[in-house]
Amino acid sequence: MPPKTQREREAEQRQMKLDRMQEQVDDGSLVIRKMTDEERARFESKRPPRPAGANGKRRGRASRAA
């Protein structure tokens, strides 16, 4: 079998972490809950603003002058 690519190794590590989190939830040592409105308001101001539109992260090339 050929060696795994970096992406495959990362995906495997991520899945292992998710499995571990699910085990902790199942045995009760980890509780996942919704944020309260107060928490959301407190942490929202620290997040950078998101770019507007679906292509906000994409940057196009500047057109060349002919």
DSSP file (Angstrom, degrees, kcal/mol; ACC not computed):
  #  RESIDUE AA STRUCTURE BP1 BP2  ACC     N-H-->O    O-->H-N    N-H-->O    O-->H-N    TCO  KAPPA ALPHA  PHI   PSI    X-CA   Y-CA   Z-CA
    1    1 A M              0   0    0      0, 0.0     3,-0.1     0, 0.0     0, 0.0   0.000 360.0 360.0 360.0 132.1    0.0    0.0    0.0
    2    2 A P        -     0   0    0      0, 0.0     0, 0.0     0, 0.0     0, 0.0  -0.293 360.0 -90.8 -68.5 155.8    1.5    3.4   -0.9
    3    3 A P        -     0   0    0      0, 0.0     2,-0.1     0, 0.0     0, 0.0  -0.266  48.3-100.6 -64.4 154.0    2.2    5.9    1.9
    4    4 A K        -     0   0    0      1,-0.1     2,-0.1    -3,-0.1     0, 0.0  -0.425  33.2-118.5 -75.9 149.4   -0.6    8.3    2.8
    5    5 A T     >  -     0   0    0     -2,-0.1     4,-2.4     1,-0.1     5,-0.2  -0.369  29.7-104.9 -78.5 166.1   -0.6   11.9    1.5
    6    6 A Q  H  > S+     0   0    0      1,-0.2     4,-2.5     2,-0.2     5,-0.2   0.898 122.9  53.0 -58.3 -41.4   -0.4   14.8    4.0
    7    7 A R  H  > S+     0   0    0      1,-0.2     4,-2.4     2,-0.2    -1,-0.2   0.903 108.8  48.9 -62.8 -41.3   -4.1   15.5    3.3
    8    8 A E  H  > S+     0   0    0      2,-0.2     4,-2.3     1,-0.2    -1,-0.2   0.901 111.1  49.8 -65.9 -40.5   -5.0   11.9    4.2
    9    9 A R  H  X S+     0   0    0     -4,-2.4     4,-2.4     2,-0.2    -2,-0.2   0.918 112.1  48.2 -63.0 -42.8   -3.0   12.0    7.4
   10   10 A E  H  X S+     0   0    0     -4,-2.5     4,-2.5     2,-0.2    -2,-0.2   0.900 111.1  50.1 -64.3 -40.9   -4.6   15.2    8.4
   11   11 A A  H  X S+     0   0    0     -4,-2.4     4,-2.4     2,-0.2    -1,-0.2   0.899 110.9  49.6 -64.3 -39.9   -8.1   13.8    7.7
   12   12 A E  H  X S+     0   0    0     -4,-2.3     4,-2.2     2,-0.2    -2,-0.2   0.915 111.6  48.2 -65.1 -43.0   -7.3   10.7    9.7
   13   13 A Q  H  X S+     0   0    0     -4,-2.4     4,-2.1     2,-0.2    -2,-0.2   0.907 111.5  50.5 -63.2 -41.9   -6.1   12.8   12.7
   14   14 A R  H  X S+     0   0    0     -4,-2.5     4,-2.5     1,-0.2    -2,-0.2   0.919 110.1  49.4 -62.2 -43.8   -9.2   15.0   12.5
   15   15 A Q  H  X S+     0   0    0     -4,-2.4     4,-2.6     1,-0.2    -1,-0.2   0.884 108.9  52.9 -64.3 -37.6  -11.4   12.0   12.5
   16   16 A M  H  X S+     0   0    0     -4,-2.2     4,-2.3     2,-0.2    -1,-0.2   0.904 109.9  48.6 -63.4 -40.7   -9.6   10.5   15.5
   17   17 A K  H  X S+     0   0    0     -4,-2.1     4,-2.5     2,-0.2    -2,-0.2   0.916 111.8  48.8 -64.6 -42.9  -10.1   13.8   17.4
   18   18 A L  H  X S+     0   0    0     -4,-2.5     4,-2.3     2,-0.2    -2,-0.2   0.900 111.0  50.5 -63.9 -40.3  -13.8   13.8   16.5
   19   19 A D  H  X S+     0   0    0     -4,-2.6     4,-2.2     2,-0.2    -1,-0.2   0.910 110.4  49.9 -62.9 -41.9  -14.2   10.2   17.6
   20   20 A R  H  X S+     0   0    0     -4,-2.3     4,-2.2     1,-0.2    -2,-0.2   0.910 110.1  50.4 -63.7 -42.2  -12.5   11.0   20.9
   21   21 A M  H  X S+     0   0    0     -4,-2.5     4,-2.3     1,-0.2    -1,-0.2   0.913 109.6  50.9 -61.8 -41.8  -14.8   14.0   21.4
   22   22 A Q  H  X S+     0   0    0     -4,-2.3     4,-2.5     1,-0.2    -1,-0.2   0.886 108.5  52.1 -64.2 -38.8  -17.8   11.8   20.7
   23   23 A E  H  X S+     0   0    0     -4,-2.2     4,-2.2     2,-0.2    -1,-0.2   0.913 109.9  49.4 -61.2 -42.7  -16.6    9.2   23.3
   24   24 A Q  H  X>S+     0   0    0     -4,-2.2     5,-1.4     2,-0.2     6,-1.3   0.886 111.3  48.8 -65.5 -38.8  -16.3   12.0   25.9
   25   25 A V  H ><5S+     0   0    0     -4,-2.3     3,-0.7     4,-0.2    -2,-0.2   0.921 111.1  51.2 -64.4 -43.6  -19.8   13.2   25.1
   26   26 A D  H 3<5S+     0   0    0     -4,-2.5    -2,-0.2     1,-0.2    -1,-0.2   0.871 112.9  43.6 -63.8 -38.3  -21.1    9.7   25.4
   27   27 A D  H 3<5S-     0   0    0     -4,-2.2    -1,-0.2    -5,-0.1    -2,-0.2   0.505 114.3-115.8 -89.3  -1.4  -19.5    9.0   28.8
   28   28 A G  T <<5S+     0   0    0     -4,-0.7    -3,-0.2    -3,-0.7    -4,-0.1   0.509  84.8 114.5  88.7   4.5  -20.5   12.5   30.1
   29   29 A S  S   <S+     0   0    0     -5,-1.4     2,-0.4    -6,-0.2    -4,-0.2   0.566  77.8  45.7 -85.2  -6.8  -17.1   14.0   30.6
   30   30 A L        -     0   0    0     -6,-1.3     2,-0.5    -7,-0.1    -2,-0.2  -0.995  67.4-167.1-137.1 130.4  -17.8   16.6   27.8
   31   31 A V        -     0   0    0     -2,-0.4     2,-0.5    -3,-0.1    -6,-0.0  -0.970   4.4-160.7-119.2 128.3  -20.9   18.7   27.4
   32   32 A I        +     0   0    0     -2,-0.5     2,-0.3    -7,-0.0    -2,-0.0  -0.931  21.9 167.1-107.7 126.2  -21.6   20.6   24.3
   33   33 A R        -     0   0    0     -2,-0.5     2,-0.1     3,-0.0     3,-0.1  -0.884  37.7 -93.8-135.5 165.5  -24.2   23.4   24.6
   34   34 A K        -     0   0    0     -2,-0.3     2,-0.2     1,-0.1     0, 0.0  -0.461  46.0-105.3 -75.0 150.3  -25.4   26.4   22.7
   35   35 A M        -     0   0    0     -2,-0.1     2,-0.1     1,-0.1    -1,-0.1  -0.488  33.8-121.7 -71.1 145.6  -24.0   29.8   23.4
   36   36 A T     >  -     0   0    0     -2,-0.2     4,-2.5     1,-0.1     5,-0.2  -0.442  25.0-109.2 -79.8 164.8  -26.1   32.1   25.4
   37   37 A D  H  > S+     0   0    0      1,-0.2     4,-2.3     2,-0.2     5,-0.2   0.874 121.2  53.9 -61.2 -36.5  -27.1   35.5   23.9
   38   38 A E  H  > S+     0   0    0      2,-0.2     4,-2.1     1,-0.2    -1,-0.2   0.923 109.9  45.8 -64.9 -44.7  -24.7   37.2   26.4
   39   39 A E  H  > S+     0   0    0      2,-0.2     4,-2.5     1,-0.2     5,-0.3   0.908 111.9  52.0 -63.6 -42.3  -21.8   35.0   25.3
   40   40 A R  H  X S+     0   0    0     -4,-2.5     4,-2.0     1,-0.2    -2,-0.2   0.916 111.3  46.8 -61.3 -43.6  -22.5   35.6   21.7
   41   41 A A  H  X S+     0   0    0     -4,-2.3     4,-0.9     1,-0.2    -1,-0.2   0.888 112.7  50.4 -65.9 -38.4  -22.6   39.3   22.2
   42   42 A R  H  < S+     0   0    0     -4,-2.1     4,-0.2     1,-0.2    -2,-0.2   0.901 119.1  34.8 -68.0 -41.1  -19.4   39.2   24.2
   43   43 A F  H >X S+     0   0    0     -4,-2.5     3,-0.8     1,-0.2     4,-0.6   0.689 103.2  72.5 -90.3 -18.6  -17.4   37.2   21.6
   44   44 A E  H >< S+     0   0    0     -4,-2.0     3,-1.0    -5,-0.3    -1,-0.2   0.866  92.0  57.7 -63.5 -36.8  -18.9   38.6   18.4
   45   45 A S  T 3< S+     0   0    0     -4,-0.9    -1,-0.2     1,-0.2    -2,-0.1   0.726 102.5  55.5 -69.4 -20.0  -17.1   41.9   18.8
   46   46 A K  T <4 S+     0   0    0     -3,-0.8    -1,-0.2    -4,-0.2    -2,-0.2   0.610  88.4  92.2 -87.7 -12.8  -13.7   40.1   18.9
   47   47 A R  S << S-     0   0    0     -3,-1.0     3,-0.1    -4,-0.6    -3,-0.0  -0.620  83.3-115.1 -82.7 138.7  -14.2   38.3   15.5
   48   48 A P        -     0   0    0      0, 0.0    -1,-0.1     0, 0.0    -2,-0.1  -0.416  42.0 -93.7 -68.1 149.3  -13.0   40.1   12.4
   49   49 A P        -     0   0    0      0, 0.0     3,-0.0     0, 0.0    -4,-0.0  -0.355  40.5-121.4 -64.3 142.5  -15.7   41.1   10.0
   50   50 A R        -     0   0    0      1,-0.1     2,-0.1    -3,-0.1    -3,-0.0  -0.579  30.0-102.3 -83.6 146.3  -16.4   38.6    7.3
   51   51 A P        -     0   0    0      0, 0.0     5,-0.2     0, 0.0     2,-0.2  -0.392  40.5-111.1 -66.8 146.4  -16.1   39.6    3.6
   52   52 A A  S    S+     0   0    0      4,-0.1     3,-0.1     3,-0.1     0, 0.0  -0.524  76.6  18.9 -79.0 143.1  -19.4   40.3    1.9
   53   53 A G  S >  S-     0   0    0     -2,-0.2     3,-1.0     1,-0.1     4,-0.1   0.033  94.3 -77.2  87.2 165.3  -20.6   38.0   -0.8
   54   54 A A  T 3  S+     0   0    0      1,-0.3     3,-0.4     2,-0.1    -1,-0.1   0.793 128.1  48.9 -72.0 -29.0  -19.7   34.4   -1.8
   55   55 A N  T 3  S+     0   0    0      1,-0.2     3,-0.3     2,-0.1    -1,-0.3  -0.002  72.3 121.1-101.4  29.6  -16.4   35.4   -3.4
   56   56 A G  S <  S+     0   0    0     -3,-1.0    -1,-0.2     1,-0.2    -4,-0.1   0.827  76.1  45.9 -62.8 -33.5  -15.1   37.5   -0.6
   57   57 A K  S    S+     0   0    0     -3,-0.4     2,-0.2    -4,-0.1    -1,-0.2   0.744  95.6  90.4 -82.3 -22.7  -12.0   35.5   -0.1
   58   58 A R        -     0   0    0     -3,-0.3     2,-0.5    -4,-0.1    -3,-0.0  -0.515  60.0-160.3 -79.4 138.4  -11.1   35.2   -3.7
   59   59 A R        -     0   0    0     -2,-0.2     2,-0.1     0, 0.0    -3,-0.0  -0.972   9.0-146.7-118.2 131.5   -8.9   37.8   -5.2
   60   60 A G        -     0   0    0     -2,-0.5     2,-0.2     1,-0.1     3,-0.0  -0.443  24.9 -96.5 -90.8 166.7   -8.8   38.4   -9.0
   61   61 A R        -     0   0    0     -2,-0.1     2,-0.3     1,-0.1    -1,-0.1  -0.568  38.4-111.2 -79.2 145.0   -6.0   39.4  -11.1
   62   62 A A        -     0   0    0     -2,-0.2     2,-0.1     1,-0.1    -1,-0.1  -0.573  39.4-110.6 -71.3 137.1   -5.6   43.0  -12.0
   63   63 A S        -     0   0    0     -2,-0.3     2,-0.3     1,-0.1    -1,-0.1  -0.453  30.5-122.3 -72.6 142.9   -6.3   43.5  -15.7
   64   64 A R        -     0   0    0     -2,-0.1     2,-0.3     1,-0.1    -1,-0.1  -0.627  21.0-117.8 -86.6 141.8   -3.3   44.4  -17.8
   65   65 A A              0   0    0     -2,-0.3    -1,-0.1     1,-0.1     0, 0.0  -0.598 360.0 360.0 -76.9 137.3   -3.2   47.6  -19.8
   66   66 A A              0   0    0     -2,-0.3    -1,-0.1     0, 0.0    -2,-0.0   0.454 360.0 360.0 -84.7 360.0   -2.9   46.9  -23.5
